[in-house]
Amino acid sequence: MSIKAIIKKAGGPSKVARLLGIHHSAVLRWQDVPYERVLELEAATGIPREELRPDFFKRTPTEEARA
């Protein structure tokens, strides 16, 4: 999923920024969700870490069967 799609799914850059306690301009500069923000963003939005950063987090075969 692209960073633009992730931000849109999460409610937009301002909402993401509020959820994380950062300025919305920081969110707009992201090329990817920063690794150190993945778990926090997952908890705040419900978007699985595997979607936020598939390059770091892989689905297990059990998770793939449920998806």
PyMOL Python script that loads the backbone (N, CA, C, O; Angstrom):
from pymol import cmd

cmd.read_pdbstr("""\
ATOM      1  N   MET A   1       0.856  -1.171   0.000  1.00  0.00           N
ATOM      2  CA  MET A   1       0.000   0.000   0.000  1.00  0.00           C
ATOM      3  C   MET A   1       0.905   1.237   0.000  1.00  0.00           C
ATOM      4  O   MET A   1       1.889   1.290   0.737  1.00  0.00           O
ATOM      5  N   SER A   2       0.573   2.207  -0.811  1.00  0.00           N
ATOM      6  CA  SER A   2       1.376   3.425  -0.890  1.00  0.00           C
ATOM      7  C   SER A   2       1.185   4.289   0.357  1.00  0.00           C
ATOM      8  O   SER A   2       0.193   4.152   1.074  1.00  0.00           O
ATOM      9  N   ILE A   3       2.131   5.165   0.601  1.00  0.00           N
ATOM     10  CA  ILE A   3       2.039   6.050   1.769  1.00  0.00           C
ATOM     11  C   ILE A   3       0.804   6.951   1.654  1.00  0.00           C
ATOM     12  O   ILE A   3       0.149   7.233   2.657  1.00  0.00           O
ATOM     13  N   LYS A   4       0.490   7.396   0.454  1.00  0.00           N
ATOM     14  CA  LYS A   4      -0.704   8.232   0.267  1.00  0.00           C
ATOM     15  C   LYS A   4      -1.964   7.458   0.624  1.00  0.00           C
ATOM     16  O   LYS A   4      -2.864   8.000   1.266  1.00  0.00           O
ATOM     17  N   ALA A   5      -2.035   6.194   0.214  1.00  0.00           N
ATOM     18  CA  ALA A   5      -3.200   5.365   0.524  1.00  0.00           C
ATOM     19  C   ALA A   5      -3.295   5.099   2.024  1.00  0.00           C
ATOM     20  O   ALA A   5      -4.390   5.097   2.585  1.00  0.00           O
ATOM     21  N   ILE A   6      -2.166   4.878   2.668  1.00  0.00           N
ATOM     22  CA  ILE A   6      -2.150   4.650   4.118  1.00  0.00           C
ATOM     23  C   ILE A   6      -2.657   5.880   4.852  1.00  0.00           C
ATOM     24  O   ILE A   6      -3.495   5.771   5.748  1.00  0.00           O
ATOM     25  N   ILE A   7      -2.150   7.055   4.475  1.00  0.00           N
ATOM     26  CA  ILE A   7      -2.563   8.296   5.135  1.00  0.00           C
ATOM     27  C   ILE A   7      -4.049   8.551   4.903  1.00  0.00           C
ATOM     28  O   ILE A   7      -4.757   8.962   5.822  1.00  0.00           O
ATOM     29  N   LYS A   8      -4.525   8.312   3.684  1.00  0.00           N
ATOM     30  CA  LYS A   8      -5.951   8.497   3.388  1.00  0.00           C
ATOM     31  C   LYS A   8      -6.797   7.531   4.206  1.00  0.00           C
ATOM     32  O   LYS A   8      -7.813   7.927   4.778  1.00  0.00           O
ATOM     33  N   LYS A   9      -6.384   6.259   4.265  1.00  0.00           N
ATOM     34  CA  LYS A   9      -7.126   5.243   5.027  1.00  0.00           C
ATOM     35  C   LYS A   9      -7.170   5.599   6.513  1.00  0.00           C
ATOM     36  O   LYS A   9      -8.144   5.295   7.203  1.00  0.00           O
ATOM     37  N   ALA A  10      -6.112   6.243   6.999  1.00  0.00           N
ATOM     38  CA  ALA A  10      -6.020   6.623   8.410  1.00  0.00           C
ATOM     39  C   ALA A  10      -6.787   7.903   8.719  1.00  0.00           C
ATOM     40  O   ALA A  10      -6.951   8.247   9.889  1.00  0.00           O
ATOM     41  N   GLY A  11      -7.263   8.618   7.695  1.00  0.00           N
ATOM     42  CA  GLY A  11      -8.068   9.808   7.935  1.00  0.00           C
ATOM     43  C   GLY A  11      -7.427  11.106   7.492  1.00  0.00           C
ATOM     44  O   GLY A  11      -7.963  12.180   7.766  1.00  0.00           O
ATOM     45  N   GLY A  12      -6.298  11.036   6.818  1.00  0.00           N
ATOM     46  CA  GLY A  12      -5.630  12.232   6.319  1.00  0.00           C
ATOM     47  C   GLY A  12      -4.435  12.610   7.167  1.00  0.00           C
ATOM     48  O   GLY A  12      -4.292  12.133   8.292  1.00  0.00           O
ATOM     49  N   PRO A  13      -3.572  13.469   6.632  1.00  0.00           N
ATOM     50  CA  PRO A  13      -2.331  13.819   7.337  1.00  0.00           C
ATOM     51  C   PRO A  13      -2.546  14.528   8.666  1.00  0.00           C
ATOM     52  O   PRO A  13      -1.786  14.312   9.609  1.00  0.00           O
ATOM     53  N   SER A  14      -3.555  15.360   8.753  1.00  0.00           N
ATOM     54  CA  SER A  14      -3.802  16.060  10.018  1.00  0.00           C
ATOM     55  C   SER A  14      -4.238  15.088  11.112  1.00  0.00           C
ATOM     56  O   SER A  14      -3.800  15.196  12.257  1.00  0.00           O
ATOM     57  N   LYS A  15      -5.100  14.144  10.756  1.00  0.00           N
ATOM     58  CA  LYS A  15      -5.546  13.165  11.743  1.00  0.00           C
ATOM     59  C   LYS A  15      -4.390  12.265  12.179  1.00  0.00           C
ATOM     60  O   LYS A  15      -4.230  11.987  13.368  1.00  0.00           O
ATOM     61  N   VAL A  16      -3.592  11.816  11.222  1.00  0.00           N
ATOM     62  CA  VAL A  16      -2.427  10.982  11.555  1.00  0.00           C
ATOM     63  C   VAL A  16      -1.500  11.746  12.498  1.00  0.00           C
ATOM     64  O   VAL A  16      -1.018  11.197  13.489  1.00  0.00           O
ATOM     65  N   ALA A  17      -1.260  13.000  12.183  1.00  0.00           N
ATOM     66  CA  ALA A  17      -0.387  13.821  13.023  1.00  0.00           C
ATOM     67  C   ALA A  17      -0.946  13.951  14.442  1.00  0.00           C
ATOM     68  O   ALA A  17      -0.205  13.815  15.415  1.00  0.00           O
ATOM     69  N   ARG A  18      -2.239  14.212  14.560  1.00  0.00           N
ATOM     70  CA  ARG A  18      -2.860  14.317  15.892  1.00  0.00           C
ATOM     71  C   ARG A  18      -2.739  13.011  16.663  1.00  0.00           C
ATOM     72  O   ARG A  18      -2.429  13.014  17.854  1.00  0.00           O
ATOM     73  N   LEU A  19      -2.984  11.890  15.982  1.00  0.00           N
ATOM     74  CA  LEU A  19      -2.891  10.584  16.629  1.00  0.00           C
ATOM     75  C   LEU A  19      -1.491  10.312  17.170  1.00  0.00           C
ATOM     76  O   LEU A  19      -1.328   9.679  18.213  1.00  0.00           O
ATOM     77  N   LEU A  20      -0.480  10.798  16.443  1.00  0.00           N
ATOM     78  CA  LEU A  20       0.904  10.529  16.814  1.00  0.00           C
ATOM     79  C   LEU A  20       1.541  11.661  17.615  1.00  0.00           C
ATOM     80  O   LEU A  20       2.660  11.520  18.108  1.00  0.00           O
ATOM     81  N   GLY A  21       0.838  12.773  17.743  1.00  0.00           N
ATOM     82  CA  GLY A  21       1.382  13.899  18.492  1.00  0.00           C
ATOM     83  C   GLY A  21       2.520  14.610  17.781  1.00  0.00           C
ATOM     84  O   GLY A  21       3.465  15.082  18.412  1.00  0.00           O
ATOM     85  N   ILE A  22       2.417  14.682  16.441  1.00  0.00           N
ATOM     86  CA  ILE A  22       3.440  15.362  15.649  1.00  0.00           C
ATOM     87  C   ILE A  22       2.760  16.377  14.741  1.00  0.00           C
ATOM     88  O   ILE A  22       1.532  16.420  14.663  1.00  0.00           O
ATOM     89  N   HIS A  23       3.547  17.187  14.059  1.00  0.00           N
ATOM     90  CA  HIS A  23       3.008  18.199  13.152  1.00  0.00           C
ATOM     91  C   HIS A  23       2.630  17.540  11.830  1.00  0.00           C
ATOM     92  O   HIS A  23       3.320  16.634  11.363  1.00  0.00           O
ATOM     93  N   HIS A  24       1.533  17.998  11.228  1.00  0.00           N
ATOM     94  CA  HIS A  24       1.073  17.377   9.983  1.00  0.00           C
ATOM     95  C   HIS A  24       2.092  17.510   8.855  1.00  0.00           C
ATOM     96  O   HIS A  24       2.110  16.677   7.948  1.00  0.00           O
ATOM     97  N   SER A  25       2.931  18.529   8.891  1.00  0.00           N
ATOM     98  CA  SER A  25       3.942  18.668   7.837  1.00  0.00           C
ATOM     99  C   SER A  25       4.963  17.527   7.890  1.00  0.00           C
ATOM    100  O   SER A  25       5.533  17.152   6.865  1.00  0.00           O
ATOM    101  N   ALA A  26       5.190  16.978   9.088  1.00  0.00           N
ATOM    102  CA  ALA A  26       6.088  15.827   9.209  1.00  0.00           C
ATOM    103  C   ALA A  26       5.491  14.628   8.478  1.00  0.00           C
ATOM    104  O   ALA A  26       6.200  13.888   7.796  1.00  0.00           O
ATOM    105  N   VAL A  27       4.188  14.443   8.626  1.00  0.00           N
ATOM    106  CA  VAL A  27       3.507  13.331   7.952  1.00  0.00           C
ATOM    107  C   VAL A  27       3.588  13.518   6.439  1.00  0.00           C
ATOM    108  O   VAL A  27       3.802  12.554   5.704  1.00  0.00           O
ATOM    109  N   LEU A  28       3.421  14.735   5.980  1.00  0.00           N
ATOM    110  CA  LEU A  28       3.461  15.007   4.538  1.00  0.00           C
ATOM    111  C   LEU A  28       4.839  14.734   3.930  1.00  0.00           C
ATOM    112  O   LEU A  28       4.943  14.500   2.726  1.00  0.00           O
ATOM    113  N   ARG A  29       5.883  14.761   4.736  1.00  0.00           N
ATOM    114  CA  ARG A  29       7.237  14.503   4.234  1.00  0.00           C
ATOM    115  C   ARG A  29       7.595  13.022   4.188  1.00  0.00           C
ATOM    116  O   ARG A  29       8.629  12.656   3.629  1.00  0.00           O
ATOM    117  N   TRP A  30       6.758  12.167   4.766  1.00  0.00           N
ATOM    118  CA  TRP A  30       7.061  10.746   4.783  1.00  0.00           C
ATOM    119  C   TRP A  30       7.120  10.160   3.374  1.00  0.00           C
ATOM    120  O   TRP A  30       6.256  10.425   2.538  1.00  0.00           O
ATOM    121  N   GLN A  31       8.154   9.362   3.130  1.00  0.00           N
ATOM    122  CA  GLN A  31       8.223   8.545   1.917  1.00  0.00           C
ATOM    123  C   GLN A  31       7.624   7.171   2.224  1.00  0.00           C
ATOM    124  O   GLN A  31       7.034   6.527   1.357  1.00  0.00           O
ATOM    125  N   ASP A  32       7.788   6.742   3.461  1.00  0.00           N
ATOM    126  CA  ASP A  32       7.206   5.526   4.044  1.00  0.00           C
ATOM    127  C   ASP A  32       6.876   5.870   5.487  1.00  0.00           C
ATOM    128  O   ASP A  32       7.367   6.870   6.012  1.00  0.00           O
ATOM    129  N   VAL A  33       6.056   5.059   6.129  1.00  0.00           N
ATOM    130  CA  VAL A  33       5.813   5.256   7.552  1.00  0.00           C
ATOM    131  C   VAL A  33       7.145   4.977   8.266  1.00  0.00           C
ATOM    132  O   VAL A  33       7.711   3.896   8.099  1.00  0.00           O
ATOM    133  N   PRO A  34       7.648   5.924   9.049  1.00  0.00           N
ATOM    134  CA  PRO A  34       8.906   5.671   9.759  1.00  0.00           C
ATOM    135  C   PRO A  34       8.776   4.432  10.649  1.00  0.00           C
ATOM    136  O   PRO A  34       7.763   4.231  11.319  1.00  0.00           O
ATOM    137  N   TYR A  35       9.819   3.615  10.639  1.00  0.00           N
ATOM    138  CA  TYR A  35       9.803   2.361  11.397  1.00  0.00           C
ATOM    139  C   TYR A  35       9.394   2.586  12.848  1.00  0.00           C
ATOM    140  O   TYR A  35       8.624   1.806  13.409  1.00  0.00           O
ATOM    141  N   GLU A  36       9.911   3.658  13.456  1.00  0.00           N
ATOM    142  CA  GLU A  36       9.632   3.910  14.874  1.00  0.00           C
ATOM    143  C   GLU A  36       8.183   4.351  15.121  1.00  0.00           C
ATOM    144  O   GLU A  36       7.762   4.448  16.274  1.00  0.00           O
ATOM    145  N   ARG A  37       7.418   4.618  14.059  1.00  0.00           N
ATOM    146  CA  ARG A  37       6.015   5.036  14.202  1.00  0.00           C
ATOM    147  C   ARG A  37       5.025   3.927  13.843  1.00  0.00           C
ATOM    148  O   ARG A  37       3.819   4.097  14.021  1.00  0.00           O
ATOM    149  N   VAL A  38       5.518   2.799  13.343  1.00  0.00           N
ATOM    150  CA  VAL A  38       4.631   1.754  12.837  1.00  0.00           C
ATOM    151  C   VAL A  38       3.696   1.212  13.910  1.00  0.00           C
ATOM    152  O   VAL A  38       2.483   1.176  13.703  1.00  0.00           O
ATOM    153  N   LEU A  39       4.229   0.795  15.043  1.00  0.00           N
ATOM    154  CA  LEU A  39       3.383   0.187  16.073  1.00  0.00           C
ATOM    155  C   LEU A  39       2.387   1.188  16.645  1.00  0.00           C
ATOM    156  O   LEU A  39       1.236   0.848  16.920  1.00  0.00           O
ATOM    157  N   GLU A  40       2.836   2.411  16.817  1.00  0.00           N
ATOM    158  CA  GLU A  40       1.954   3.465  17.334  1.00  0.00           C
ATOM    159  C   GLU A  40       0.817   3.749  16.347  1.00  0.00           C
ATOM    160  O   GLU A  40      -0.336   3.904  16.749  1.00  0.00           O
ATOM    161  N   LEU A  41       1.147   3.816  15.062  1.00  0.00           N
ATOM    162  CA  LEU A  41       0.129   4.073  14.045  1.00  0.00           C
ATOM    163  C   LEU A  41      -0.815   2.881  13.907  1.00  0.00           C
ATOM    164  O   LEU A  41      -2.017   3.060  13.711  1.00  0.00           O
ATOM    165  N   GLU A  42      -0.285   1.689  14.005  1.00  0.00           N
ATOM    166  CA  GLU A  42      -1.126   0.492  13.969  1.00  0.00           C
ATOM    167  C   GLU A  42      -2.138   0.516  15.117  1.00  0.00           C
ATOM    168  O   GLU A  42      -3.323   0.255  14.910  1.00  0.00           O
ATOM    169  N   ALA A  43      -1.666   0.828  16.327  1.00  0.00           N
ATOM    170  CA  ALA A  43      -2.545   0.870  17.499  1.00  0.00           C
ATOM    171  C   ALA A  43      -3.611   1.959  17.358  1.00  0.00           C
ATOM    172  O   ALA A  43      -4.755   1.765  17.768  1.00  0.00           O
ATOM    173  N   ALA A  44      -3.243   3.089  16.787  1.00  0.00           N
ATOM    174  CA  ALA A  44      -4.165   4.219  16.685  1.00  0.00           C
ATOM    175  C   ALA A  44      -5.195   4.051  15.566  1.00  0.00           C
ATOM    176  O   ALA A  44      -6.310   4.562  15.667  1.00  0.00           O
ATOM    177  N   THR A  45      -4.822   3.336  14.497  1.00  0.00           N
ATOM    178  CA  THR A  45      -5.707   3.266  13.328  1.00  0.00           C
ATOM    179  C   THR A  45      -6.275   1.883  13.049  1.00  0.00           C
ATOM    180  O   THR A  45      -7.290   1.752  12.365  1.00  0.00           O
ATOM    181  N   GLY A  46      -5.627   0.856  13.574  1.00  0.00           N
ATOM    182  CA  GLY A  46      -6.056  -0.509  13.261  1.00  0.00           C
ATOM    183  C   GLY A  46      -5.514  -1.024  11.944  1.00  0.00           C
ATOM    184  O   GLY A  46      -5.809  -2.154  11.555  1.00  0.00           O
ATOM    185  N   ILE A  47      -4.727  -0.218  11.250  1.00  0.00           N
ATOM    186  CA  ILE A  47      -4.107  -0.678  10.005  1.00  0.00           C
ATOM    187  C   ILE A  47      -2.951  -1.599  10.390  1.00  0.00           C
ATOM    188  O   ILE A  47      -2.047  -1.175  11.109  1.00  0.00           O
ATOM    189  N   PRO A  48      -2.963  -2.846   9.929  1.00  0.00           N
ATOM    190  CA  PRO A  48      -1.922  -3.794  10.340  1.00  0.00           C
ATOM    191  C   PRO A  48      -0.517  -3.348   9.929  1.00  0.00           C
ATOM    192  O   PRO A  48      -0.321  -2.751   8.870  1.00  0.00           O
ATOM    193  N   ARG A  49       0.441  -3.651  10.784  1.00  0.00           N
ATOM    194  CA  ARG A  49       1.840  -3.293  10.510  1.00  0.00           C
ATOM    195  C   ARG A  49       2.330  -3.875   9.195  1.00  0.00           C
ATOM    196  O   ARG A  49       3.213  -3.306   8.552  1.00  0.00           O
ATOM    197  N   GLU A  50       1.756  -5.022   8.786  1.00  0.00           N
ATOM    198  CA  GLU A  50       2.155  -5.630   7.517  1.00  0.00           C
ATOM    199  C   GLU A  50       1.754  -4.765   6.330  1.00  0.00           C
ATOM    200  O   GLU A  50       2.395  -4.818   5.280  1.00  0.00           O
ATOM    201  N   GLU A  51       0.704  -3.972   6.486  1.00  0.00           N
ATOM    202  CA  GLU A  51       0.309  -3.033   5.435  1.00  0.00           C
ATOM    203  C   GLU A  51       1.106  -1.739   5.527  1.00  0.00           C
ATOM    204  O   GLU A  51       1.442  -1.131   4.511  1.00  0.00           O
ATOM    205  N   LEU A  52       1.406  -1.322   6.759  1.00  0.00           N
ATOM    206  CA  LEU A  52       2.143  -0.072   6.948  1.00  0.00           C
ATOM    207  C   LEU A  52       3.576  -0.183   6.444  1.00  0.00           C
ATOM    208  O   LEU A  52       4.074   0.731   5.787  1.00  0.00           O
ATOM    209  N   ARG A  53       4.236  -1.285   6.745  1.00  0.00           N
ATOM    210  CA  ARG A  53       5.628  -1.485   6.325  1.00  0.00           C
ATOM    211  C   ARG A  53       5.865  -2.949   5.958  1.00  0.00           C
ATOM    212  O   ARG A  53       6.487  -3.682   6.726  1.00  0.00           O
ATOM    213  N   PRO A  54       5.378  -3.382   4.797  1.00  0.00           N
ATOM    214  CA  PRO A  54       5.556  -4.786   4.412  1.00  0.00           C
ATOM    215  C   PRO A  54       7.017  -5.169   4.200  1.00  0.00           C
ATOM    216  O   PRO A  54       7.352  -6.353   4.166  1.00  0.00           O
ATOM    217  N   ASP A  55       7.881  -4.173   4.059  1.00  0.00           N
ATOM    218  CA  ASP A  55       9.307  -4.476   3.902  1.00  0.00           C
ATOM    219  C   ASP A  55       9.930  -4.939   5.223  1.00  0.00           C
ATOM    220  O   ASP A  55      10.981  -5.579   5.205  1.00  0.00           O
ATOM    221  N   PHE A  56       9.315  -4.636   6.353  1.00  0.00           N
ATOM    222  CA  PHE A  56       9.804  -5.065   7.659  1.00  0.00           C
ATOM    223  C   PHE A  56       8.941  -6.149   8.296  1.00  0.00           C
ATOM    224  O   PHE A  56       9.454  -7.010   9.011  1.00  0.00           O
ATOM    225  N   PHE A  57       7.651  -6.112   8.045  1.00  0.00           N
ATOM    226  CA  PHE A  57       6.721  -7.031   8.699  1.00  0.00           C
ATOM    227  C   PHE A  57       6.053  -7.900   7.646  1.00  0.00           C
ATOM    228  O   PHE A  57       5.432  -7.397   6.709  1.00  0.00           O
ATOM    229  N   LYS A  58       6.185  -9.198   7.809  1.00  0.00           N
ATOM    230  CA  LYS A  58       5.605 -10.153   6.863  1.00  0.00           C
ATOM    231  C   LYS A  58       4.427 -10.866   7.517  1.00  0.00           C
ATOM    232  O   LYS A  58       4.423 -11.105   8.725  1.00  0.00           O
ATOM    233  N   ARG A  59       3.441 -11.197   6.714  1.00  0.00           N
ATOM    234  CA  ARG A  59       2.317 -11.985   7.214  1.00  0.00           C
ATOM    235  C   ARG A  59       2.759 -13.433   7.348  1.00  0.00           C
ATOM    236  O   ARG A  59       3.517 -13.942   6.522  1.00  0.00           O
ATOM    237  N   THR A  60       2.286 -14.078   8.377  1.00  0.00           N
ATOM    238  CA  THR A  60       2.546 -15.499   8.546  1.00  0.00           C
ATOM    239  C   THR A  60       1.517 -16.267   7.717  1.00  0.00           C
ATOM    240  O   THR A  60       0.485 -15.703   7.354  1.00  0.00           O
ATOM    241  N   PRO A  61       1.771 -17.528   7.414  1.00  0.00           N
ATOM    242  CA  PRO A  61       0.773 -18.293   6.630  1.00  0.00           C
ATOM    243  C   PRO A  61      -0.610 -18.290   7.282  1.00  0.00           C
ATOM    244  O   PRO A  61      -1.612 -18.270   6.567  1.00  0.00           O
ATOM    245  N   THR A  62      -0.699 -18.309   8.604  1.00  0.00           N
ATOM    246  CA  THR A  62      -1.989 -18.276   9.289  1.00  0.00           C
ATOM    247  C   THR A  62      -2.697 -16.957   9.039  1.00  0.00           C
ATOM    248  O   THR A  62      -3.905 -16.930   8.803  1.00  0.00           O
ATOM    249  N   GLU A  63      -1.945 -15.857   9.091  1.00  0.00           N
ATOM    250  CA  GLU A  63      -2.534 -14.535   8.855  1.00  0.00           C
ATOM    251  C   GLU A  63      -2.999 -14.410   7.402  1.00  0.00           C
ATOM    252  O   GLU A  63      -4.038 -13.805   7.135  1.00  0.00           O
ATOM    253  N   GLU A  64      -2.237 -14.979   6.462  1.00  0.00           N
ATOM    254  CA  GLU A  64      -2.619 -14.907   5.058  1.00  0.00           C
ATOM    255  C   GLU A  64      -3.913 -15.657   4.814  1.00  0.00           C
ATOM    256  O   GLU A  64      -4.722 -15.234   3.989  1.00  0.00           O
ATOM    257  N   ALA A  65      -4.127 -16.769   5.517  1.00  0.00           N
ATOM    258  CA  ALA A  65      -5.349 -17.551   5.352  1.00  0.00           C
ATOM    259  C   ALA A  65      -6.573 -16.771   5.815  1.00  0.00           C
ATOM    260  O   ALA A  65      -7.662 -16.930   5.264  1.00  0.00           O
ATOM    261  N   ARG A  66      -6.387 -15.914   6.847  1.00  0.00           N
ATOM    262  CA  ARG A  66      -7.499 -15.115   7.382  1.00  0.00           C
ATOM    263  C   ARG A  66      -7.772 -13.878   6.551  1.00  0.00           C
ATOM    264  O   ARG A  66      -8.887 -13.357   6.582  1.00  0.00           O
ATOM    265  N   ALA A  67      -6.783 -13.389   5.806  1.00  0.00           N
ATOM    266  CA  ALA A  67      -6.911 -12.116   5.077  1.00  0.00           C
ATOM    267  C   ALA A  67      -7.819 -12.210   3.885  1.00  0.00           C
ATOM    268  O   ALA A  67      -8.019 -11.220   3.181  1.00  0.00           O
TER     269      ALA A  67
END
""", "prot")
cmd.dss("prot")
cmd.show_as("cartoon", "prot")
cmd.util.cbc("prot")
cmd.orient("prot")
